[in-house]
Amino acid sequence: MFQKRVNQVIEKMKTDGLKQILVSEPCSIYYLTGVDVGPGERMFALYLNDEGRKVLFLNTLFTVEQKDCEEIWYSDTDDSISMLASVIDSKETLGIDKDWTARFLIPLMEKCEGLKVVLGSKYVDATRAIKDEKEIECMIENSQINDVVMERTRDFISEGMTEKQVEAFILEQYKLLGCQKVSFPPICSFGANGADPHHMPDDSVLKAGDSIVIDIGGKKDRYCSDMTRTYFCKEASDEYKKIHDIVRVANEKAEEIIRPGVRLCDIDLTARNYIASFGYGEYFTHRLGHFIGQTDHEFGDVSSTNTETVKPGMIFSIEPGIYLPNKMGVRVEDLVLVTEDGCIVLNKVDKKYAMIG
């Protein structure tokens, strides 16, 4: 499995004529080698070249089972950058991860005089974007768990509760259902707080007529889930019901056109145009979706600027929203899996508005 992924990365490098890359993101190194390390401030990197050489740089503090690649170990007192420089071909361009820190990159460039560097993340990112069978199975299971947590949360919420109380309930449900952690801190927003797409739970108290935005995800076996549903406490104005229906239909219209070959920007445009047709375009303030896998937000998005086309095996979110400052917010989000001829919506919780509490 790991070697197949490495081979896919190398083939993408060859297409662009790049002969060597340095992978430093821990999730990407795990994806390519199975080595799971939280390096902290220490250097952790995988060198790949177009001839298939794989060299893993490891601190002696790390506990790692032997893997199918060369290993170069260093201690805290060793010159790890010189050890890395001894492997790199200074005459050839080196691709590096987009997030590799300057405190490693600059000393490396000083050691390797004349070394040209370019962003090399896309070769791994593009490979990770197409999920294999095992990854898909894991993410389907995690979305099923997320459905259960959403339904339990919907049934738990009642007037007079605080956002923090709901957050605590959500976190407990993921533990009960076997998740190691959450994909991201749960978002629970009552009333006007819902106008902030990333509002964090506070002591706000739920009142009748409030919108309730619940954006949650759990992490199990390294992979994430993500979903948003919006409800109302006991009652809702006709305007708020209308807004919810607009957002829900925008979500559904976007999902309906997803199939291989469709541009990601056109999926975004489908939802955005629908919302704008009702006069709420300025209140849809973010991209339509993001890719997901080992992390909640992986490289790749569903936005107006992404002209890449959809491919089988991709998993990304579809999450239109309308946010009225100082009033309320509505967001409806699913994860979708692209198939050979369309897509499968991984979340099954009813998307229509409901009065709860």
N, C-alpha and C positions, 0 to 999 in steps of 0.2 A: 504493500500500500504506500509506504513512505517513499520507496524508490520510484514508484510510478509518478508520484507527485513531483519529485525532483526532476525526473525526465521531462515532465510537462513544462516545468519552469525553464529548463535548459533549452528546450525547443523554441520557446518564446524568445529567449535571449538570442538564439541563433538567427531568428527572423530579422532582428534589428542589428545583427552583427556585433553584439556585445559579448565579450569573451569571459567576463568575470563579474560577480556580484558579491556583496557582503550583506547577509541577512542578520538583523539584530533584534527585531521585534520578537519577544518570547513566544507569542502565539504562533507566529510564522515558523519559528525554529521548531516548535513542537509539531506543527503541521507537517514539516518536512523530515523530521528525525524521530519524533516520539519522545524527545528529551524535554522534560517539564521542569523548568528552573525559574524561580523568581530572583533575578540577579541583584536587585537593589542597585547600589551605586557601582557595582563591579562590571567589567566588560564581559559580555556574553555574545558571541557572534558565530555565524556559520558562513564559511567561504565556499562558494561554488564557482567552477569554471566550465567552459563549454566542452571540455574533454571528460567531464564527469567527476572531477576531483571534488571531494567533500571534506572540509576540515572544520572541526568544531573547537572553538576556543573556550576553555573552561577554567574557572578558579577552583583551587583545591578545596575551598569551602563547600562547593556544590557536591551533592550526592547524586551520582548518575550511573545507571547501568550501562555497560558497554554497548555501543551501537555500531551500525554498519557504516562507519566513517572514521577518518583519521581524527585523533584527539590530541590537542596540544593543551597541556595543563600549565597553569601559572599560579604563583602565590601572590599574596598582597605586596610582597617586597620585590617581586620580579618586574622587569620592564615589559609589560604585556604588549605595548604598542610595537616595540621592536620585534617581538615574536610574531605579531600579526604582519608586520611589514616584510618579514622574511618569506612569507608565503605569497604575497601579492606580486603580480608582475607590473612593475612600475611603468613599463613601456606601453601597457594597454590601459584603456579606460576602465574605471571601476564603478560599477553601479552600487549605490548605497541606499539603505532604508531612509524613508522620508523623516523618521523620528530619531535617527541616530544623533546623539548629542555632540555638540561642538567640542566638548572636552576630550572626546576620543578622535573625532574626525580631523581637527586641526593638527594635533600632534602626529597623526598618521601621515598627513600631507607633508608635514615638515620632514618626516623620516624618509618618505618616498618622493624625492625631488622630481618635480615635473609631472607628478601623477595627476591625471585628469579624472575628475569624478562627475557622475551624473546621477540623477534619481533613478534607482533601480527597483523600487518597491512594486512597480506595476506588474512585473513578471510573476511575483508571488501573489500579489493581490488578485490578478486576473484568474489565476489558478484556484485560489481559495473561493472566488466568487461562484464557481461551478461546484456545487456540493455533490459528493459521491453518495452511493447508496447508504452507507453506514451513517454519514452525517445527516442525510434526509430522514432516516428512521429516527434518529435521536431528536431532531428538531420537530418532527411530527408528534412524538411522545411529549416533548416539553410544551408544545402548544396545547395538547390535550390537558395537561396539568394546569396550564394557564387558564383554560376555559373553566375548570373547576374552581380555581381561586377567584375568578371574576364572579361566578355565580354565587359562591359563598359570601363574597364581599357585598354583592348586591342585596342578598337576603339579610345580611347583618346590619346594614346601615339603617339608622333611624334618626328622626328629628331630635336635636339636642346634643348629638355626639359632636366631638371635635375631629378635625382632620387627623390629628395625631393618634387618636383612638382607632380610627380606621386603619391608619398606617400600621399600627402595632398588630392589629388583627391580620392584615395581609401578610406581614412578615412571618407570623406564626403559622399561617396556612402553608406557606412554601416549605417550612421545616417539616410539618406533618406529612407533606406529600413527597418528601424525599429529595428536595432540591438542596444543593450544597450552599447556595447563596442566591441573591437576586441579581437580575441582569443589570439593574440600575436602581437607585433609591425610588420607591414607589411614589407616584404622583397622585395626590388626592386633593382636589380643589373644589371648594364650595362657593357658589355664587360668583361675586366679582373676582375672586381669586382665579377662577377658570379662564379669565382673560389673559393670564400669564401662562403660556404653554408649558413652562418649566417650573411652575410654582411648587415649592416644597411644603409639605404639611406643617401647619402651625396650630395654634389653639382656636382658630375660627370655629364657630358653632354653626351647625346646620340648621337652617330655618326653612319653613314651608315656602315653596316657590323657587328655591335655589336650584341652579344647575349643579350637577355633581360629575366632575370629570375624574375618571379612574384610569390611569395609565400604568400598567404593571407588566412585569416579566420575571421569570425565574430562571436560574442557571443550574443545569443538571448534566453531569458527565461532560463538562466543559462547554456545552452549547446553551444558547440563550433563547428565550421566548420574549414576545412583546405584543401587547394589545391594548387598545383604549376603547372604552365605552362611556357614554354620557347619559346620565339619568336626571330625573327631577324629583325634588322632595315634595311628595304629596300632590302638587299641582304645578301647572306651568301656563304662562300666558300664551295666547295664540301666536304671538311673534316668536317666542322661544320654541314652540312646537314646529313652526315653519322653518326656523333656522336649523333645527335638528334634522328635519326631513331633507333639507337642501344638502347638508353635509353627508348624510347617509347615502343619498342618491349619487352624489359626486363620487363617493367611495365605490359604489357599485358600478357606476359607468366606467370608471378607470379600470376596475378589475375585469370588466367584460371584454376589453380590447387587448388584454395581455396575452401574447403568444410570441413564439420565436420570430425574430425579424422586426418586430415593432420597436421603434425608438423609445428610449426611456423618457425623453423630453416630450414626446407626444402623449404618453400616459399622464404625465404631469399636466399638460395642456388640457386634456379632456376634463379632468376634475376642476382645474382652475377656471376654464371657460364657463363651465356649468355654474359655479359659484358666482362668477362675475355677472352672469346673465340675470341674476336676481338683485344686483347692486351691492353685493358684499365682497367684491374682489379685493378691496383694500384691507379687508379684515382677515384674509387668508395670508398669513405673514411668513410662512415657511415653505420649504420644498415639500413635495408630496410624500416622499419616502426615503428610506435608507436601507442599505444592505445589512445583513445580520448573519451571525454565525458564532464563532468563539467569543466575540465581543458584540455588544448590542448594536454598535455602529461600526460596521466594517467599511472598508474602502468601496466606493460606489454609491450612487444615489439615484433617486427618481426626481429629477429637477429639470427646470427649463433650459439648462445649459448642457445637459448630458445627452449627446447625440449617439451614444453607444446603443447597440440593439440588444434586445432581450434574447437570452439563450437558455435552453433547457438546463435545469439544475440550479438556476439562480433562485435565491430566496430573498425577498425584500418586503418592506412595509408599504402599505397604502394608507395614508393617514391625513386626509383633508381636515381642515378646521375653520371655524369662524370664531373670532374673538372680539367681543365688544367691550372696549375699555370701561372700567368701573361698573360693568353690568354682569356679564357672564361669558362663558365660553363653551363651545361644543367641538369635540374631536371624535372621530370614529376611525379606528385603526385595526387592520388585519395584517397578518403575514401571508404572503402568497408564494407558492412553489411553482415555478415555470415548468411545464411539461412539453412534450413534443408537439402538441397541437393547441395548447392553451395554458391554463393555470389551475391550480387547486388552492382554494382559500383554506388556510390551516386553522382558522378560528371559527368556531361554530356557535358561539353565544349570539343570541338575537341582537341585531343592530338597531332595531326600532326603539324609539324613546319609550320609557316606562316611568310610572310614578311609584316611587319607593319611599320607605321610611314612615 
